[in-house]
Amino acid sequence: MKLHDIAHGRTGDKGDTSNISVIAYDPAHWPLIRDWMTANRVAAHFETFDVRNIERFELPQLQALNFVIRGALSGGVTRSLAQDAHGKCLASALLEMQVGYED
Amino acid sequence: MSILRIGAGAGFQGDRIAPAVDLAERGKLDYLIFECLGERTIALAQQARSADPSTGYDPLLERRMRAVLPACVRNGTRIVTNMGAANPLAAADCTRAVARDLGLTELKVAAVTGDDVLDRIGKFTLDETGEPAAALADRLVSANAYIGIEGLVAALEAGADVVICGRASDPSLFLAPLVHEFGWARDDWHRLGRGILVGHLLECAAQITGGYFADPGVKDVPDLANIGHPLAEVDSDGNAVITKLEGTGGCVTRATCIEQMLYEIHDPVRYLQPDVVADFSNVNFEEIGPDRVEVSGATGAKATGLLKVSVGYRDGWFGEGQISYAGANCVARGTLAISLVRERLSQRAVGIIEERGELIGVNSVWPSANPSDQIAEVRMRYAARCCDEESAQAIGEEVEALYLSGPAGGGGATKSTREVVAIASSLMPAAEVATTFEMKEVKHEAA
């Protein structure tokens, strides 16, 4: 299934760093999201971006993860040539990720 | 005071004004906060001020003040805002002039200054370049420290009805009234941490009432067109209920609150602020009624003693052009257009530092996307950062020229050019930054 089926999220930015949250709709899906959404898998999902490193934070009481992705924004909103210079679309792009192994 | 009612009038420079007026009129607010200063806004404001010393504050200040001052004065609601941008003193003058024009007979407007550290930034290293700011030489435009609550609280204690600052940390605009009203000690880290959480949840206004949230069929938001701005009911320990006015659109739910709490905070254990390091890692939200969410669990620790400084500098010129292709084979025609522009620019003496070409609808925000042959239309976009203005203009010219000299069926070309003012950041000891305020008053004058 797609992450979008079981989670929602939001993107923010500071300089060249993107901050993407991933939040389970249903606590029952939290263990899958927590275990599947490793920093390495997220890095692979964003492989076409020039990402320097990814930090990952867990908030179990909120069934939420917070990813801090450095180098994702082509230098940041003030000088990036990107159309979406803030990277506001990136949470939606992350929700495209497949979670769990195919049956 | 047992419960303080504090509302968010704006979450960015271009925010909608009507929800702020609604809050001012019906919110029974003690405070209405306007956060209007983005990362780059102050550098652009500084450029404006250099050209004309009477400007440099938020261009919408006058409209916002004219819209909300009558209700705020009538209801005893005090205003705190960073709309002073690069010129809080001129912003206070403007606010006073609006008040007089509205026939208000008494108003105290404080301008808080001290965030401008351009004269001291030279020796401090920039995170992005690893070099001292002085190396930017004449490209340096502005340097502003993210100040905390000190100057804001001092202005409130002096009785200001309206407090206008430039660069301050966004949550500090909300923390200052809480500290002023509840008398929290400056080392009461847990309460300060809770106050920062309230500020952080409210600082983007509609982003916690259902804005930046709707995903049709999955995350639906009722009556989004008439979305209301949020307010918090905060007790003297910093615990709060986030809500919005009855009759407004949008929603305040556990989900909207979690999304906003994690927005731009990076490490939830260490949300660095000028007056405290806030810890949101154990925060929880409970829905206690329709559009009412109780917030608890934030804590805090001693501040780092360092302030973040945003440094604005000129970094070349940006040029861009766009043109649309539709129907059969549109992806191939858009792709051909990009290669034509590249080839033609390479034949001219154009100083390009970096560039990108893309097809909006295919790969402009998500480079890994694969075009489907079902795509009905694309918009070709070519953008470059250049050494000078003339080079940047050449970018849009070559895209526009695709009308006659490009692939079949190109339509709706647009072009633009602007100077790039980039932002870098640095850290400065808080002791180097002294804030102060100046009060400008409207006094009743006997006829």
Contacts between the chains, C-beta under 8 A, distances in Angstrom:
chain1	res1	chain2	res2	distance
A	4	B	218	7.4
A	8	B	215	7.0
A	8	B	218	7.5
A	8	B	219	5.8
A	8	B	255	6.6
A	8	B	259	7.0
A	9	B	259	7.2
A	10	B	212	6.7
A	10	B	213	7.7
A	10	B	259	4.2
A	10	B	260	7.5
A	10	B	262	6.9
A	10	B	263	5.7
A	12	B	262	8.0
A	12	B	263	4.3
A	12	B	264	3.2
A	12	B	265	7.9
A	13	B	264	6.8
A	14	B	39	7.7
A	14	B	264	5.8
A	14	B	266	7.2
A	15	B	39	7.6
A	15	B	127	7.8
A	15	B	128	7.3
A	15	B	423	7.1
A	15	B	425	6.3
A	16	B	128	7.5
A	17	B	266	7.3
A	19	B	262	7.3
A	19	B	263	7.1
A	19	B	264	5.2
A	19	B	265	6.9
A	19	B	266	5.9
A	21	B	258	7.4
A	21	B	259	6.2
A	21	B	262	3.8
A	21	B	263	7.3
A	23	B	255	6.9
A	23	B	258	5.3
A	23	B	259	6.7
A	23	B	262	7.8
A	25	B	255	7.8
A	47	B	368	7.2
A	48	B	367	4.1
A	48	B	368	4.4
A	49	B	367	7.1
A	55	B	266	7.6
A	55	B	267	7.3
A	57	B	267	6.3
A	57	B	268	5.5
A	57	B	269	7.6
A	57	B	281	7.8
A	59	B	262	7.6
A	59	B	268	6.2
A	59	B	281	6.5
A	59	B	283	8.0
A	61	B	282	6.8
A	61	B	283	7.9
A	61	B	284	5.4
A	61	B	297	8.0
A	62	B	258	5.1
A	62	B	261	7.9
A	62	B	283	7.5
A	62	B	284	7.0
A	62	B	285	7.5
A	64	B	258	5.7
A	64	B	262	6.4
A	66	B	262	4.9
A	66	B	265	7.4
A	66	B	266	7.7
A	66	B	268	6.1
A	68	B	266	4.9
A	68	B	267	7.2
A	75	B	422	7.5
A	76	B	39	7.9
A	76	B	422	7.7
A	76	B	423	6.9
A	77	B	39	6.6
A	77	B	40	7.0
A	78	B	39	6.5
A	78	B	40	4.6
A	78	B	43	8.0
A	78	B	420	7.3
A	78	B	421	6.6
A	78	B	422	4.7
A	78	B	423	4.5
A	79	B	315	5.5
A	79	B	385	6.8
A	79	B	420	5.4
A	79	B	422	4.2
A	81	B	318	7.4
A	81	B	354	6.5
A	81	B	355	7.0
A	81	B	356	4.9
A	81	B	383	4.5
A	81	B	384	6.9
A	81	B	385	6.3
A	82	B	356	7.5
A	82	B	364	7.8
A	82	B	365	7.1
A	83	B	358	7.3
A	83	B	360	6.6
A	83	B	364	4.7
A	83	B	365	6.1
A	83	B	381	6.3
A	83	B	383	7.9
A	84	B	364	7.6
A	84	B	365	4.4
A	89	B	365	4.5
A	89	B	366	6.9
A	93	B	365	7.5
A	93	B	366	5.0
